[in-house]
Amino acid sequence: MRLARISRLRMVLERLVPRLESPKRELEQYRTPPEIAVDIAMCIAGVACKVVVDLGSGTGMLSYAVSLVSGSYVVGFDVDEALAVLARSSDLYEASIVDFVVADVAYLPLRPLGNVCVVQNPPFGVSRRGADRVFMKAAMGIGARVICSLHYASVGVERYLKRLFSEAEYIVEFMKVYRFPLPAMYRDHVKRIHYIPVLLLRAWRGEERGRQRGDAKKCRGAGRA
């Protein structure tokens, strides 16, 4: 994808994806920056998925990015009905092949699927340690061919994720590290914006490794952190 188009897409997402109005702290609700969303969309664009599932879709940033980049059908799941309503209110809703479903990721109303990919920005575990594990289990539980996911970046987290994926016979590759902006949204937040290191990973089932290796390079070159 040409840089001019990437830049335009980021601007469209920044302008048209709704912002959080009343974020719930216990759910660690933050808006994914458009530049990161586009990188994730490009990671998944080269994979032939019948459906792309966005777990914890919020106001639709990842869902819309994936749909606009690849033209894939995307279904976003979020436990917060207010965010699903906000996501559907975007002008992008009519221009994209996207649906938003209110559901708890821990109890997805889906049977295991053979040709599905997953994108997600799960909780980083600031309020609830290990909260991202529920998302990873859900992604693997529906038989995702490829999973692109964001996580707090640390050596311990990387080891944990490698072990988790290995147990499910997935191969994981760590793509990029970003400075993820967390805006001050709660009363006890002192800084206007706080940055944390966040890791983008891509995991695929063992039999997918040879097919997807070339596309992984595109993901690394998608943008700059």
C-alpha positions in Angstrom: 0.0 0.0 0.0 1.4 3.4 -1.0 2.4 5.8 1.8 -0.1 8.5 0.5 -2.9 6.0 0.8 -1.8 4.9 4.3 -1.7 8.5 5.4 -5.2 9.2 4.0 -6.6 6.1 5.6 -5.2 7.1 9.0 -6.8 10.6 8.7 -10.2 9.0 7.7 -10.1 6.7 10.7 -9.0 9.5 13.1 -11.9 11.7 11.9 -14.7 9.1 11.5 -14.2 6.5 14.2 -16.1 7.7 17.3 -14.2 8.6 20.5 -15.0 7.1 23.8 -17.5 9.2 25.7 -17.6 7.5 29.1 -14.8 4.9 29.3 -15.2 2.2 31.9 -12.0 1.8 33.9 -12.5 -1.8 34.8 -12.7 -2.7 31.1 -9.5 -0.7 30.3 -11.3 1.1 27.4 -8.9 3.1 25.3 -9.1 4.1 21.6 -6.5 2.4 19.4 -4.5 5.0 17.5 -5.3 4.9 13.7 -1.6 4.3 12.7 -1.5 1.2 14.8 -4.9 0.0 13.5 -3.7 0.4 9.9 -0.6 -1.7 10.7 -2.7 -4.4 12.2 -5.0 -4.3 9.2 -2.1 -4.7 6.8 -0.8 -7.7 8.8 -4.1 -9.5 8.1 -4.7 -8.2 4.6 -2.7 -10.9 2.8 -4.5 -13.7 4.5 -7.5 -15.3 2.8 -10.1 -15.2 5.6 -13.8 -15.6 5.1 -14.4 -13.6 8.2 -12.3 -11.4 10.4 -13.3 -11.2 14.0 -12.4 -8.2 16.2 -12.5 -9.1 19.8 -13.2 -6.1 22.1 -14.1 -4.0 19.2 -14.9 -0.8 21.1 -16.0 2.0 18.8 -14.7 0.1 15.8 -11.2 1.4 15.1 -9.7 -2.1 14.2 -12.9 -3.3 12.5 -13.1 -0.4 10.2 -9.3 -0.4 9.5 -9.4 -4.0 8.4 -12.5 -3.6 6.3 -11.2 -0.6 4.5 -7.7 -2.1 3.9 -8.8 -5.6 2.8 -12.5 -5.4 2.0 -13.0 -8.3 4.3 -16.2 -9.0 6.2 -15.5 -8.0 9.8 -17.6 -8.8 12.9 -16.7 -6.9 16.1 -17.6 -8.2 19.5 -17.8 -6.0 22.6 -19.4 -6.5 26.0 -20.3 -2.8 26.2 -23.5 -2.1 24.3 -22.9 1.7 24.4 -19.6 1.3 22.4 -21.4 -0.9 19.9 -24.0 1.8 19.4 -21.2 4.4 19.0 -19.4 2.2 16.4 -22.5 1.8 14.3 -23.1 5.6 14.4 -19.9 6.2 12.3 -20.3 7.3 8.7 -18.0 4.4 7.9 -20.7 1.9 8.9 -22.6 2.1 5.7 -19.3 2.2 3.6 -17.9 -0.9 5.2 -18.8 -4.6 5.4 -18.8 -4.6 9.2 -21.2 -5.8 11.9 -21.0 -5.1 15.7 -22.3 -7.6 18.2 -22.8 -7.1 21.9 -21.2 -10.2 23.6 -18.8 -11.1 26.3 -15.5 -12.4 24.7 -15.4 -15.1 27.4 -18.7 -16.5 26.0 -18.6 -15.9 22.3 -21.7 -17.0 20.5 -19.5 -18.7 17.8 -18.7 -22.3 17.1 -15.1 -23.1 16.0 -14.6 -21.8 12.4 -12.2 -23.1 9.8 -11.4 -19.9 7.9 -11.4 -17.0 10.4 -8.8 -14.5 11.4 -8.8 -12.5 14.6 -7.6 -8.9 15.4 -7.7 -7.5 18.8 -6.5 -4.9 21.3 -7.3 -6.6 24.6 -6.9 -5.0 28.0 -3.2 -4.6 28.9 -3.8 -5.9 32.4 -3.4 -2.6 34.3 -6.7 -3.0 36.2 -7.1 -6.8 35.9 -3.9 -8.8 35.6 -4.1 -11.5 33.0 -7.2 -10.0 31.4 -5.7 -10.4 27.9 -5.6 -14.2 28.5 -9.4 -14.4 28.1 -9.1 -12.8 24.7 -6.3 -15.1 23.5 -8.2 -18.2 24.7 -11.3 -16.9 22.8 -9.3 -16.3 19.6 -7.8 -19.7 19.7 -11.1 -21.3 20.8 -12.8 -20.3 17.5 -10.0 -21.9 15.5 -8.5 -18.6 14.1 -6.0 -19.2 11.4 -4.1 -16.0 12.1 -4.3 -13.8 15.2 -2.9 -10.2 15.3 -2.9 -8.8 18.8 -1.5 -6.0 21.0 0.0 -6.6 24.4 2.0 -4.8 27.1 5.6 -5.2 26.0 7.9 -6.9 28.5 10.2 -9.9 28.5 7.9 -11.7 30.9 4.9 -11.1 28.7 6.7 -12.3 25.6 7.7 -15.6 27.3 4.1 -16.0 28.6 2.6 -15.5 25.2 5.1 -17.9 23.5 4.1 -20.6 26.0 0.4 -19.9 25.6 0.5 -20.1 21.9 2.8 -23.1 21.8 0.5 -25.1 23.9 -2.3 -24.5 21.3 0.1 -25.3 18.4 0.4 -21.8 17.2 3.6 -20.1 16.1 4.0 -16.5 17.3 6.1 -13.8 15.8 6.7 -10.4 17.5 6.3 -7.7 14.9 6.8 -4.2 16.4 6.8 -2.2 19.6 4.9 1.0 19.9 4.6 3.9 22.3 0.9 3.6 23.0 -0.7 6.8 24.2 -3.1 6.5 27.2 -4.9 9.9 27.5 -5.9 11.1 31.0 -9.5 10.0 31.3 -9.9 9.4 35.1 -9.7 11.7 38.0 -6.4 10.3 39.4 -4.6 10.6 36.1 -1.9 13.3 36.5 -0.3 13.3 33.1 -2.3 14.5 30.1 -1.0 11.6 28.1 0.9 8.6 29.4 2.8 6.3 27.0 3.4 2.6 27.6 5.3 0.1 25.4 2.9 -2.1 23.5 3.8 -5.1 21.4 2.2 -6.2 18.2 2.3 -9.9 17.6 1.1 -12.2 14.9 0.4 -15.8 15.5 -0.7 -18.5 13.1 -1.6 -22.2 13.4 1.4 -24.4 12.6 0.2 -25.5 9.2 -0.1 -21.8 8.1 3.6 -20.9 8.7 4.9 -21.4 5.2 2.0 -19.7 3.6 2.1 -16.6 5.7 5.8 -15.9 6.0 5.9 -13.5 3.1 3.0 -11.4 4.4 4.7 -11.0 7.7 7.3 -8.8 6.0 4.5 -6.5 4.8 3.3 -6.1 8.4 6.8 -5.0 9.6 7.0 -2.4 6.9 3.5 -1.1 7.4 4.4 2.0 9.4 6.8 3.4 12.0 6.2 3.2 15.7 
